[in-house]
Amino acid sequence: MNRYYIFAISFLISLCANAITIEQAKKLYDNGKYTEALSGFKELLKKSPKNTNLNYYVGLCLYDMNEQEQSIPYLTFAQSKSIPEASKYLAYIAYFNYDFEEALNHIESYQMALTKAKKEMPEDMEQFLTRVVNARNMLERVENIQIIDSINVDSNTFFKFYKISRECGSLNATTILPNGFESAPYTVVFQPESKSQMMWAALNANGKESIVTSAILSDNTWEQPHELDENINTNNSNYPFIMSDGVTLYFANDGENSIGGYDIFFTRKDEDGYLQPQNMGMPYNSLHNDYMLVIDEITGVGWWASDRNNIEGQVTIYKFIPNETRSNYPANTPNLINLAKICSIKDSWAENADYSEILNRLTEVTTSDKADSSKSFTLSLPNGKVYNSIDDFSNQSAAEAMQEYLDAVKEYNATINRASSLRKTYSNGDKSVANEIIEIENEILTQQKTLTTLRNTVVSLECQ
């Protein structure tokens, strides 16, 4: 009996020694070790299934592990026991399921719990509430467009896959900018067919992205870039495109009228400047980033990019047929959410539609572009000359410097890709890469300065 008693006591002591405490599980969660934390919280929950905090933390771990549907029962239990934060995460889940009414109900519960605790609604939740209301209103007016094709491409060079006619203008890397012109880390330089203007995004004094423009002067130099109107450059504005009429501007913005990250907006210019921008709504915009809308009147095809499909390092480019006048789906359309989210582009196709002729037009544009494949870069010189090939250089040293510059551009793009991958890892819960992200962002800034120096060297040598 004594031996059995001693063995039982030893076994219980061993169990207690190996059992995790709630403080230890919380520490694991705070360090981003969600899988280990979840295991610990679930172990504790088996012993106390009605424990409010344990249910909340199990739900929170599952949420951060992108297992949102599995987190709902635990968060719902915590919500029923008046944990305000549970309502917040349930609102997020409903939002990304496009159940905007349910999201609003959870936000109301969150607000009531805060009021009861005599606390103010956080600013970020006030902003989230605005986005939910905007999204709910958008879902009532989803535009009926025919999306004829979609492709997934590298997120850093996505614009190279837009096959648009020359009359439409061109989308370019920031390497075409004149010496000394700054740009945002991620942007595209738009030029009309005349190449007399450039429009792109640069960082303003507040560190926000602002759309700037520059026009070529009579002496073939470029004027100093200046920002567009204040009603366009709110928060972060980027990825501009101007229609051939010269007055219709499409761009992306992530301000208070956006429902995701970037949303696509449009505006028109009159004698007093640009009018108040309008959100393009769904299906163009989603709860993620949507940007770089281009409409090619020659081919009759529109393009835009989106990361709504959550493919690491890639974005989806949608090709669609623009409507002459907006036509929305009826609000009671059965599969309206699927149409808004673009679950399948075939859902948008007209009955018995044949898009082969339109796609052939794009093939012709592609073929035309391939005929110019010898143009590996664009370099504008102060004398007005534009070089597109190493063979254009008359100075051998300049040609060699240009090759060095192009090699540096490749390294820079590789660094951008690596940074994008690390940010994705961080957003998926691995906080251990935070310092590496900071280091690589500093490396990007250093490489940008190096590129500017190399480009100046090329121009200086060729102009000797």
MARVEX-289619 format. One record per residue (C-alpha): residue in one letter; x, y, z. Coordinates in Angstrom, 1 decimal. Example, Ala and Ser with C-alpha at 12.3 -4.5 7.8 and 13.67 -1.06 7.14 Angstrom:
{r a; xx 12.3; yy -4.5; zz 7.8}
{r s; xx 13.7; yy -1.1; zz 7.1}
This chain:
{r m; xx 0.0; yy 0.0; zz 0.0}
{r n; xx 2.8; yy 2.4; zz 0.9}
{r r; xx 4.6; yy 1.7; zz -2.4}
{r y; xx 1.3; yy 2.3; zz -4.4}
{r y; xx 0.7; yy 5.5; zz -2.5}
{r i; xx 4.3; yy 6.8; zz -3.1}
{r f; xx 3.9; yy 5.9; zz -6.8}
{r a; xx 0.6; yy 7.7; zz -7.1}
{r i; xx 2.0; yy 10.8; zz -5.4}
{r s; xx 5.1; yy 10.7; zz -7.7}
{r f; xx 2.9; yy 10.4; zz -10.8}
{r l; xx 0.7; yy 13.3; zz -9.8}
{r i; xx 3.8; yy 15.4; zz -9.1}
{r s; xx 5.1; yy 14.5; zz -12.5}
{r l; xx 1.9; yy 15.5; zz -14.2}
{r c; xx 1.9; yy 18.8; zz -12.4}
{r a; xx 5.5; yy 19.5; zz -13.3}
{r n; xx 4.8; yy 18.8; zz -17.0}
{r a; xx 1.5; yy 20.7; zz -17.1}
{r i; xx 1.5; yy 24.1; zz -18.7}
{r t; xx 0.1; yy 27.1; zz -16.8}
{r i; xx -2.1; yy 29.7; zz -18.4}
{r e; xx 0.6; yy 32.3; zz -17.9}
{r q; xx 3.1; yy 30.1; zz -19.8}
{r a; xx 0.5; yy 29.6; zz -22.6}
{r k; xx -0.1; yy 33.4; zz -22.8}
{r k; xx 3.6; yy 34.0; zz -23.1}
{r l; xx 3.8; yy 31.6; zz -26.0}
{r y; xx 1.0; yy 33.4; zz -27.6}
{r d; xx 2.6; yy 36.8; zz -27.1}
{r n; xx 5.8; yy 35.6; zz -28.7}
{r g; xx 3.8; yy 34.5; zz -31.8}
{r k; xx 4.1; yy 30.8; zz -31.1}
{r y; xx 0.4; yy 30.2; zz -31.8}
{r t; xx 0.6; yy 26.4; zz -32.4}
{r e; xx 2.3; yy 25.8; zz -29.0}
{r a; xx 0.1; yy 28.2; zz -27.2}
{r l; xx -3.0; yy 26.6; zz -28.7}
{r s; xx -1.9; yy 23.2; zz -27.5}
{r g; xx -1.4; yy 24.6; zz -24.0}
{r f; xx -4.7; yy 26.4; zz -23.9}
{r k; xx -6.6; yy 23.3; zz -25.1}
{r e; xx -4.9; yy 21.2; zz -22.5}
{r l; xx -6.1; yy 23.6; zz -19.8}
{r l; xx -9.6; yy 23.9; zz -21.4}
{r k; xx -10.1; yy 20.1; zz -21.1}
{r k; xx -10.0; yy 20.6; zz -17.3}
{r s; xx -12.1; yy 23.8; zz -17.3}
{r p; xx -14.3; yy 23.7; zz -20.4}
{r k; xx -16.4; yy 26.6; zz -19.2}
{r n; xx -13.5; yy 28.9; zz -18.5}
{r t; xx -14.1; yy 32.1; zz -20.3}
{r n; xx -10.5; yy 33.2; zz -20.8}
{r l; xx -9.4; yy 29.8; zz -22.0}
{r n; xx -12.2; yy 29.7; zz -24.6}
{r y; xx -11.2; yy 33.2; zz -25.7}
{r y; xx -7.5; yy 32.4; zz -26.1}
{r v; xx -8.2; yy 29.1; zz -27.9}
{r g; xx -10.3; yy 31.1; zz -30.3}
{r l; xx -7.7; yy 33.8; zz -30.6}
{r c; xx -4.9; yy 31.3; zz -31.4}
{r l; xx -7.1; yy 29.7; zz -34.1}
{r y; xx -7.9; yy 33.1; zz -35.6}
{r d; xx -4.2; yy 34.0; zz -35.8}
{r m; xx -3.4; yy 30.6; zz -37.4}
{r n; xx -5.9; yy 31.5; zz -40.2}
{r e; xx -8.4; yy 28.9; zz -38.8}
{r q; xx -11.1; yy 31.5; zz -38.5}
{r e; xx -14.1; yy 29.2; zz -38.9}
{r q; xx -12.8; yy 26.9; zz -36.2}
{r s; xx -12.3; yy 29.9; zz -33.9}
{r i; xx -16.0; yy 30.9; zz -34.0}
{r p; xx -17.5; yy 28.6; zz -31.3}
{r y; xx -14.8; yy 29.6; zz -28.8}
{r l; xx -15.0; yy 33.3; zz -29.5}
{r t; xx -18.8; yy 33.1; zz -29.4}
{r f; xx -18.7; yy 31.5; zz -25.9}
{r a; xx -16.3; yy 34.3; zz -24.8}
{r q; xx -18.6; yy 36.9; zz -26.3}
{r s; xx -21.6; yy 35.4; zz -24.3}
{r k; xx -19.5; yy 35.9; zz -21.2}
{r s; xx -19.0; yy 39.6; zz -22.0}
{r i; xx -15.4; yy 39.6; zz -23.3}
{r p; xx -15.4; yy 42.7; zz -25.6}
{r e; xx -12.5; yy 41.6; zz -27.7}
{r a; xx -14.3; yy 38.4; zz -28.7}
{r s; xx -16.9; yy 40.5; zz -30.5}
{r k; xx -14.2; yy 42.4; zz -32.3}
{r y; xx -12.7; yy 39.2; zz -33.8}
{r l; xx -16.1; yy 37.8; zz -34.7}
{r a; xx -16.8; yy 41.1; zz -36.5}
{r y; xx -13.5; yy 40.6; zz -38.5}
{r i; xx -14.5; yy 37.0; zz -39.4}
{r a; xx -18.0; yy 38.1; zz -40.6}
{r y; xx -16.5; yy 40.9; zz -42.6}
{r f; xx -14.1; yy 38.7; zz -44.5}
{r n; xx -17.0; yy 36.3; zz -45.2}
{r y; xx -18.8; yy 39.3; zz -46.7}
{r d; xx -21.5; yy 39.0; zz -44.1}
{r f; xx -21.5; yy 42.7; zz -43.4}
{r e; xx -24.8; yy 42.8; zz -41.4}
{r e; xx -23.4; yy 40.2; zz -39.0}
{r a; xx -20.2; yy 42.2; zz -38.7}
{r l; xx -22.2; yy 45.3; zz -37.8}
{r n; xx -24.0; yy 43.3; zz -35.1}
{r h; xx -20.8; yy 42.1; zz -33.6}
{r i; xx -19.4; yy 45.7; zz -33.6}
{r e; xx -22.6; yy 46.8; zz -31.8}
{r s; xx -22.0; yy 44.1; zz -29.2}
{r y; xx -18.4; yy 45.3; zz -28.9}
{r q; xx -19.4; yy 48.9; zz -28.4}
{r m; xx -22.1; yy 48.0; zz -25.8}
{r a; xx -19.5; yy 46.0; zz -23.8}
{r l; xx -17.1; yy 48.9; zz -23.9}
{r t; xx -19.8; yy 51.3; zz -22.9}
{r k; xx -20.7; yy 49.1; zz -19.9}
{r a; xx -17.0; yy 49.1; zz -18.9}
{r k; xx -16.9; yy 52.9; zz -19.4}
{r k; xx -14.4; yy 52.6; zz -22.2}
{r e; xx -14.2; yy 54.5; zz -25.5}
{r m; xx -14.3; yy 52.8; zz -28.9}
{r p; xx -10.7; yy 52.6; zz -30.2}
{r e; xx -9.9; yy 54.7; zz -33.3}
{r d; xx -9.0; yy 51.6; zz -35.4}
{r m; xx -12.5; yy 50.1; zz -34.7}
{r e; xx -14.2; yy 53.4; zz -35.6}
{r q; xx -12.3; yy 53.2; zz -38.9}
{r f; xx -13.2; yy 49.5; zz -39.3}
{r l; xx -16.9; yy 50.3; zz -38.7}
{r t; xx -16.7; yy 52.9; zz -41.5}
{r r; xx -15.3; yy 50.2; zz -43.8}
{r v; xx -18.0; yy 47.7; zz -42.9}
{r v; xx -20.7; yy 50.2; zz -43.7}
{r n; xx -19.0; yy 51.1; zz -47.0}
{r a; xx -18.7; yy 47.5; zz -47.9}
{r r; xx -22.4; yy 46.8; zz -47.1}
{r n; xx -23.5; yy 49.7; zz -49.3}
{r m; xx -21.2; yy 48.5; zz -52.1}
{r l; xx -22.7; yy 45.0; zz -52.0}
{r e; xx -26.0; yy 46.6; zz -53.0}
{r r; xx -24.5; yy 47.9; zz -56.3}
{r v; xx -22.1; yy 45.4; zz -57.7}
{r e; xx -21.4; yy 46.3; zz -61.3}
{r n; xx -22.3; yy 43.7; zz -64.0}
{r i; xx -19.1; yy 43.4; zz -66.0}
{r q; xx -17.8; yy 40.5; zz -68.1}
{r i; xx -14.4; yy 39.4; zz -66.8}
{r i; xx -12.9; yy 37.6; zz -69.8}
{r d; xx -9.7; yy 36.3; zz -68.4}
{r s; xx -7.4; yy 36.3; zz -65.3}
{r i; xx -3.8; yy 35.5; zz -64.7}
{r n; xx -1.6; yy 35.2; zz -61.6}
{r v; xx 1.8; yy 36.9; zz -61.9}
{r d; xx 4.7; yy 38.2; zz -59.9}
{r s; xx 3.6; yy 41.0; zz -57.7}
{r n; xx 6.7; yy 43.1; zz -58.3}
{r t; xx 6.6; yy 43.1; zz -62.1}
{r f; xx 2.8; yy 42.7; zz -62.5}
{r f; xx 2.5; yy 45.7; zz -64.8}
{r k; xx 4.6; yy 44.1; zz -67.4}
{r f; xx 1.8; yy 41.7; zz -68.1}
{r y; xx -0.7; yy 44.4; zz -69.1}
{r k; xx -0.8; yy 44.1; zz -72.9}
{r i; xx -2.1; yy 47.6; zz -73.8}
{r s; xx -1.9; yy 49.5; zz -77.0}
{r r; xx 0.6; yy 52.3; zz -77.5}
{r e; xx -2.3; yy 54.8; zz -77.9}
{r c; xx -3.3; yy 53.9; zz -74.4}
{r g; xx 0.1; yy 54.9; zz -73.0}
{r s; xx 2.6; yy 52.8; zz -71.1}
{r l; xx 3.3; yy 51.4; zz -67.6}
{r n; xx 6.9; yy 51.6; zz -66.6}
{r a; xx 9.3; yy 50.8; zz -63.8}
{r t; xx 10.7; yy 53.7; zz -61.8}
{r t; xx 14.0; yy 53.3; zz -63.5}
{r i; xx 12.8; yy 55.6; zz -66.3}
{r l; xx 12.6; yy 58.5; zz -63.9}
{r p; xx 15.1; yy 61.3; zz -64.4}
{r n; xx 18.1; yy 61.6; zz -62.0}
{r g; xx 17.1; yy 62.9; zz -58.7}
{r f; xx 13.4; yy 62.1; zz -58.9}
{r e; xx 12.2; yy 60.2; zz -55.9}
{r s; xx 9.6; yy 57.5; zz -55.9}
{r a; xx 7.7; yy 55.3; zz -53.4}
{r p; xx 9.1; yy 51.8; zz -52.8}
{r y; xx 6.2; yy 50.3; zz -54.8}
{r t; xx 4.8; yy 52.2; zz -57.7}
{r v; xx 4.4; yy 52.3; zz -61.5}
{r v; xx 5.2; yy 55.2; zz -63.7}
{r f; xx 2.5; yy 56.0; zz -66.2}
{r q; xx 3.2; yy 57.8; zz -69.5}
{r p; xx 0.8; yy 58.8; zz -72.2}
{r e; xx 1.5; yy 57.9; zz -75.8}
{r s; xx 3.2; yy 61.3; zz -76.4}
{r k; xx 5.6; yy 60.5; zz -73.5}
{r s; xx 5.3; yy 64.2; zz -72.6}
{r q; xx 4.2; yy 63.5; zz -69.0}
{r m; xx 5.0; yy 61.1; zz -66.2}
{r m; xx 2.8; yy 60.2; zz -63.2}
{r w; xx 3.7; yy 58.0; zz -60.3}
{r a; xx 3.8; yy 57.9; zz -56.5}
{r a; xx 6.4; yy 59.4; zz -54.2}
{r l; xx 6.6; yy 59.7; zz -50.4}
{r n; xx 5.5; yy 63.0; zz -49.0}
{r a; xx 6.7; yy 64.8; zz -45.9}
{r n; xx 4.5; yy 62.6; zz -43.7}
{r g; xx 5.9; yy 59.4; zz -45.2}
{r k; xx 2.6; yy 58.7; zz -47.1}
{r e; xx 2.4; yy 57.8; zz -50.8}
{r s; xx 1.2; yy 60.8; zz -52.9}
{r i; xx 0.7; yy 60.8; zz -56.7}
{r v; xx 3.0; yy 63.3; zz -58.4}
{r t; xx 3.4; yy 64.3; zz -62.0}
{r s; xx 6.1; yy 65.9; zz -64.2}
{r a; xx 5.9; yy 67.3; zz -67.7}
{r i; xx 8.7; yy 67.6; zz -70.3}
{r l; xx 9.8; yy 71.1; zz -70.9}
{r s; xx 10.7; yy 72.9; zz -74.2}
{r d; xx 14.4; yy 72.2; zz -73.6}
{r n; xx 13.7; yy 68.4; zz -73.2}
{r t; xx 14.3; yy 68.5; zz -69.5}
{r w; xx 11.6; yy 67.5; zz -67.0}
{r e; xx 10.0; yy 69.9; zz -64.6}
{r q; xx 10.2; yy 69.2; zz -60.9}
{r p; xx 7.5; yy 66.8; zz -59.8}
{r h; xx 4.5; yy 68.2; zz -58.0}
{r e; xx 1.7; yy 66.6; zz -56.1}
{r l; xx -1.8; yy 66.3; zz -57.5}
{r d; xx -4.8; yy 67.8; zz -55.7}
{r e; xx -5.3; yy 67.3; zz -52.0}
{r n; xx -8.6; yy 65.5; zz -52.5}
{r i; xx -6.7; yy 62.8; zz -54.4}
{r n; xx -3.7; yy 62.5; zz -52.1}
{r t; xx -5.4; yy 61.5; zz -48.9}
{r n; xx -3.6; yy 58.9; zz -46.9}
{r n; xx -1.8; yy 56.7; zz -49.4}
{r s; xx -2.5; yy 57.2; zz -53.1}
{r n; xx -0.7; yy 55.3; zz -55.9}
{r y; xx -0.9; yy 53.5; zz -59.3}
{r p; xx -2.3; yy 56.3; zz -61.5}
{r f; xx -3.6; yy 55.9; zz -65.0}
{r i; xx -5.0; yy 58.7; zz -67.3}
{r m; xx -7.4; yy 57.9; zz -70.1}
{r s; xx -6.6; yy 59.2; zz -73.6}
{r d; xx -9.1; yy 62.1; zz -73.0}
{r g; xx -6.5; yy 63.6; zz -70.6}
{r v; xx -9.1; yy 64.3; zz -67.9}
{r t; xx -10.2; yy 60.9; zz -66.5}
{r l; xx -7.9; yy 59.6; zz -63.8}
{r y; xx -8.0; yy 56.2; zz -62.2}
{r f; xx -5.8; yy 55.5; zz -59.1}
{r a; xx -5.6; yy 53.5; zz -55.9}
{r n; xx -6.1; yy 54.8; zz -52.3}
{r d; xx -6.4; yy 53.2; zz -48.9}
{r g; xx -8.1; yy 56.0; zz -47.0}
{r e; xx -11.4; yy 56.1; zz -45.2}
{r n; xx -13.5; yy 55.5; zz -48.3}
{r s; xx -11.6; yy 52.2; zz -49.0}
{r i; xx -13.0; yy 48.9; zz -47.9}
{r g; xx -9.7; yy 47.0; zz -48.0}
{r g; xx -6.1; yy 48.1; zz -48.4}
{r y; xx -6.0; yy 49.9; zz -51.7}
{r d; xx -9.3; yy 50.5; zz -53.5}
{r i; xx -9.6; yy 51.8; zz -57.0}
{r f; xx -11.1; yy 55.3; zz -57.5}
{r f; xx -11.7; yy 57.5; zz -60.5}
{r t; xx -12.1; yy 61.2; zz -61.0}
{r r; xx -12.2; yy 63.8; zz -63.7}
{r k; xx -10.4; yy 67.1; zz -64.2}
{r d; xx -12.0; yy 70.4; zz -65.0}
{r e; xx -10.6; yy 74.0; zz -65.1}
{r d; xx -10.5; yy 74.1; zz -61.3}
{r g; xx -8.7; yy 70.8; zz -60.8}
{r y; xx -9.8; yy 67.2; zz -60.1}
{r l; xx -13.3; yy 66.6; zz -58.9}
{r q; xx -14.0; yy 64.6; zz -55.7}
{r p; xx -12.9; yy 61.0; zz -56.5}
{r q; xx -15.5; yy 58.2; zz -56.5}
{r n; xx -14.9; yy 54.6; zz -55.4}
{r m; xx -15.3; yy 52.1; zz -58.3}
{r g; xx -17.1; yy 49.7; zz -55.9}
{r m; xx -17.4; yy 46.0; zz -56.4}
{r p; xx -16.3; yy 43.7; zz -58.1}
{r y; xx -13.3; yy 45.9; zz -58.8}
{r n; xx -12.6; yy 46.4; zz -55.1}
{r s; xx -12.4; yy 43.8; zz -52.4}
{r l; xx -11.4; yy 43.5; zz -48.8}
{r h; xx -7.8; yy 43.3; zz -50.0}
{r n; xx -5.6; yy 45.4; zz -52.2}
{r d; xx -7.0; yy 46.4; zz -55.7}
{r y; xx -5.1; yy 48.8; zz -57.9}
{r m; xx -3.7; yy 49.8; zz -61.3}
{r l; xx -7.0; yy 49.9; zz -63.3}
{r v; xx -6.3; yy 50.6; zz -67.0}
{r i; xx -8.9; yy 50.9; zz -69.8}
{r d; xx -7.6; yy 50.4; zz -73.3}
{r e; xx -10.1; yy 52.0; zz -75.8}
{r i; xx -8.3; yy 50.5; zz -78.8}
{r t; xx -8.6; yy 46.8; zz -77.7}
{r g; xx -11.8; yy 47.4; zz -75.7}
{r v; xx -10.3; yy 45.7; zz -72.7}
{r g; xx -9.8; yy 46.9; zz -69.1}
{r w; xx -7.3; yy 45.6; zz -66.6}
{r w; xx -6.8; yy 45.7; zz -62.9}
{r a; xx -4.6; yy 43.9; zz -60.3}
{r s; xx -5.7; yy 42.4; zz -57.0}
{r d; xx -4.2; yy 40.3; zz -54.2}
{r r; xx -7.6; yy 39.1; zz -53.0}
{r n; xx -6.6; yy 35.5; zz -53.8}
{r n; xx -3.8; yy 35.5; zz -51.2}
{r i; xx -1.2; yy 33.9; zz -53.4}
{r e; xx 2.3; yy 34.5; zz -51.8}
{r g; xx 4.4; yy 36.8; zz -54.0}
{r q; xx 1.7; yy 37.1; zz -56.7}
{r v; xx -1.3; yy 39.1; zz -57.7}
{r t; xx -4.2; yy 38.4; zz -60.0}
{r i; xx -4.7; yy 40.5; zz -63.1}
{r y; xx -8.3; yy 40.6; zz -64.3}
{r k; xx -9.2; yy 41.5; zz -67.9}
{r f; xx -12.7; yy 42.7; zz -68.4}
{r i; xx -15.0; yy 44.5; zz -70.9}
{r p; xx -15.7; yy 48.0; zz -69.7}
{r n; xx -19.3; yy 49.2; zz -69.8}
{r e; xx -20.2; yy 52.4; zz -71.6}
{r t; xx -22.5; yy 53.2; zz -68.8}
{r r; xx -22.6; yy 51.5; zz -65.4}
{r s; xx -25.0; yy 48.6; zz -65.0}
{r n; xx -25.4; yy 46.9; zz -61.6}
{r y; xx -26.7; yy 43.5; zz -60.7}
{r p; xx -30.1; yy 43.6; zz -58.9}
{r a; xx -29.6; yy 43.6; zz -55.1}
{r n; xx -31.5; yy 40.3; zz -54.8}
{r t; xx -29.2; yy 38.4; zz -57.3}
{r p; xx -28.8; yy 34.9; zz -55.7}
{r n; xx -25.0; yy 34.6; zz -56.1}
{r l; xx -24.3; yy 38.3; zz -55.6}
{r i; xx -21.5; yy 37.7; zz -53.0}
{r n; xx -19.7; yy 35.3; zz -55.4}
{r l; xx -20.0; yy 37.9; zz -58.2}
{r a; xx -18.6; yy 40.6; zz -55.9}
{r k; xx -15.7; yy 38.4; zz -54.7}
{r i; xx -15.1; yy 37.0; zz -58.2}
{r c; xx -15.2; yy 33.4; zz -57.0}
{r s; xx -15.2; yy 32.4; zz -60.7}
{r i; xx -14.8; yy 34.7; zz -63.7}
{r k; xx -17.2; yy 32.4; zz -65.6}
{r d; xx -20.0; yy 33.6; zz -63.4}
{r s; xx -19.7; yy 37.0; zz -65.1}
{r w; xx -19.8; yy 35.7; zz -68.7}
{r a; xx -22.8; yy 36.5; zz -70.9}
{r e; xx -24.7; yy 33.6; zz -72.1}
{r n; xx -23.2; yy 32.0; zz -75.2}
{r a; xx -20.5; yy 34.7; zz -75.3}
{r d; xx -17.5; yy 34.3; zz -77.5}
{r y; xx -14.5; yy 36.3; zz -76.4}
{r s; xx -12.0; yy 34.9; zz -78.9}
{r e; xx -12.0; yy 38.1; zz -81.1}
{r i; xx -11.2; yy 40.3; zz -78.1}
{r l; xx -8.5; yy 37.9; zz -76.9}
{r n; xx -7.1; yy 37.9; zz -80.4}
{r r; xx -6.7; yy 41.7; zz -80.2}
{r l; xx -4.6; yy 41.2; zz -77.1}
{r t; xx -2.5; yy 38.7; zz -78.9}
{r e; xx -1.8; yy 41.2; zz -81.6}
{r v; xx -0.8; yy 43.7; zz -79.0}
{r t; xx 1.5; yy 41.1; zz -77.4}
{r t; xx 3.0; yy 40.3; zz -80.8}
{r s; xx 3.6; yy 44.0; zz -81.4}
{r d; xx 5.4; yy 44.2; zz -78.1}
{r k; xx 7.6; yy 41.2; zz -78.9}
{r a; xx 8.7; yy 42.9; zz -82.1}
{r d; xx 10.2; yy 45.5; zz -79.8}
{r s; xx 11.8; yy 43.0; zz -77.5}
{r s; xx 15.2; yy 44.5; zz -78.2}
{r k; xx 14.1; yy 47.5; zz -76.0}
{r s; xx 15.4; yy 46.2; zz -72.7}
{r f; xx 15.2; yy 49.6; zz -71.0}
{r t; xx 14.4; yy 53.3; zz -71.5}
{r l; xx 17.0; yy 56.0; zz -70.7}
{r s; xx 16.2; yy 59.6; zz -71.4}
{r l; xx 19.3; yy 61.9; zz -71.8}
{r p; xx 19.4; yy 65.7; zz -71.2}
{r n; xx 19.7; yy 66.3; zz -75.0}
{r g; xx 16.3; yy 64.7; zz -75.6}
{r k; xx 17.6; yy 61.4; zz -76.9}
{r v; xx 16.1; yy 58.2; zz -75.6}
{r y; xx 18.1; yy 55.0; zz -75.5}
{r n; xx 16.5; yy 51.6; zz -75.4}
{r s; xx 19.5; yy 49.3; zz -76.0}
{r i; xx 23.1; yy 49.0; zz -75.1}
{r d; xx 23.9; yy 49.3; zz -78.8}
{r d; xx 22.6; yy 52.9; zz -78.7}
{r f; xx 25.6; yy 54.1; zz -76.6}
{r s; xx 28.5; yy 55.8; zz -78.4}
{r n; xx 30.7; yy 55.8; zz -75.3}
{r q; xx 31.9; yy 52.3; zz -74.4}
{r s; xx 32.4; yy 53.3; zz -70.7}
{r a; xx 28.8; yy 54.5; zz -70.6}
{r a; xx 27.6; yy 51.2; zz -72.1}
{r e; xx 29.6; yy 49.2; zz -69.5}
{r a; xx 28.2; yy 51.5; zz -66.7}
{r m; xx 24.7; yy 50.9; zz -68.1}
{r q; xx 25.2; yy 47.1; zz -67.9}
{r e; xx 26.3; yy 47.5; zz -64.3}
{r y; xx 23.2; yy 49.6; zz -63.6}
{r l; xx 20.9; yy 46.9; zz -65.2}
{r d; xx 22.6; yy 44.2; zz -63.0}
{r a; xx 22.0; yy 46.3; zz -59.9}
{r v; xx 18.4; yy 46.7; zz -60.9}
{r k; xx 18.1; yy 42.9; zz -61.0}
{r e; xx 19.6; yy 42.7; zz -57.5}
{r y; xx 17.3; yy 45.4; zz -56.3}
{r n; xx 14.2; yy 43.5; zz -57.6}
{r a; xx 15.5; yy 40.3; zz -55.9}
{r t; xx 15.7; yy 42.2; zz -52.6}
{r i; xx 12.2; yy 43.6; zz -53.1}
{r n; xx 10.9; yy 40.0; zz -53.7}
{r r; xx 12.7; yy 38.8; zz -50.5}
{r a; xx 11.2; yy 41.7; zz -48.5}
{r s; xx 7.7; yy 40.8; zz -49.8}
{r s; xx 8.1; yy 37.2; zz -48.8}
{r l; xx 9.3; yy 38.2; zz -45.3}
{r r; xx 6.3; yy 40.5; zz -44.8}
{r k; xx 4.0; yy 37.7; zz -45.8}
{r t; xx 5.7; yy 35.4; zz -43.2}
{r y; xx 5.3; yy 38.1; zz -40.6}
{r s; xx 1.6; yy 38.6; zz -41.4}
{r n; xx 1.1; yy 34.9; zz -41.0}
{r g; xx 2.2; yy 35.1; zz -37.4}
{r d; xx 6.0; yy 34.6; zz -37.4}
{r k; xx 7.1; yy 37.7; zz -35.6}
{r s; xx 10.7; yy 36.4; zz -35.4}
{r v; xx 11.4; yy 37.9; zz -38.9}
{r a; xx 10.7; yy 41.5; zz -37.7}
{r n; xx 14.4; yy 42.5; zz -37.3}
{r e; xx 15.2; yy 40.9; zz -40.7}
{r i; xx 12.5; yy 43.0; zz -42.3}
{r i; xx 13.9; yy 46.1; zz -40.8}
{r e; xx 17.4; yy 45.2; zz -42.1}
{r i; xx 16.1; yy 44.4; zz -45.6}
{r e; xx 14.1; yy 47.7; zz -45.7}
{r n; xx 17.4; yy 49.6; zz -45.0}
{r e; xx 19.1; yy 47.5; zz -47.7}
{r i; xx 16.4; yy 48.6; zz -50.1}
{r l; xx 17.0; yy 52.3; zz -49.3}
{r t; xx 20.8; yy 51.8; zz -49.8}
{r q; xx 20.2; yy 50.0; zz -53.2}
{r q; xx 17.9; yy 52.8; zz -54.3}
{r k; xx 20.7; yy 55.4; zz -53.6}
{r t; xx 23.2; yy 53.1; zz -55.5}
{r l; xx 20.9; yy 52.9; zz -58.5}
{r t; xx 20.6; yy 56.7; zz -58.6}
{r t; xx 24.4; yy 57.1; zz -58.5}
{r l; xx 24.9; yy 54.5; zz -61.2}
{r r; xx 22.3; yy 56.1; zz -63.4}
{r n; xx 23.9; yy 59.5; zz -63.0}
{r t; xx 27.2; yy 58.0; zz -63.9}
{r v; xx 25.8; yy 56.5; zz -67.1}
{r v; xx 24.3; yy 59.8; zz -68.2}
{r s; xx 27.5; yy 61.7; zz -67.3}
{r l; xx 29.7; yy 59.4; zz -69.3}
{r e; xx 27.5; yy 59.3; zz -72.4}
{r c; xx 27.2; yy 63.2; zz -72.4}
{r q; xx 31.0; yy 63.8; zz -72.2}
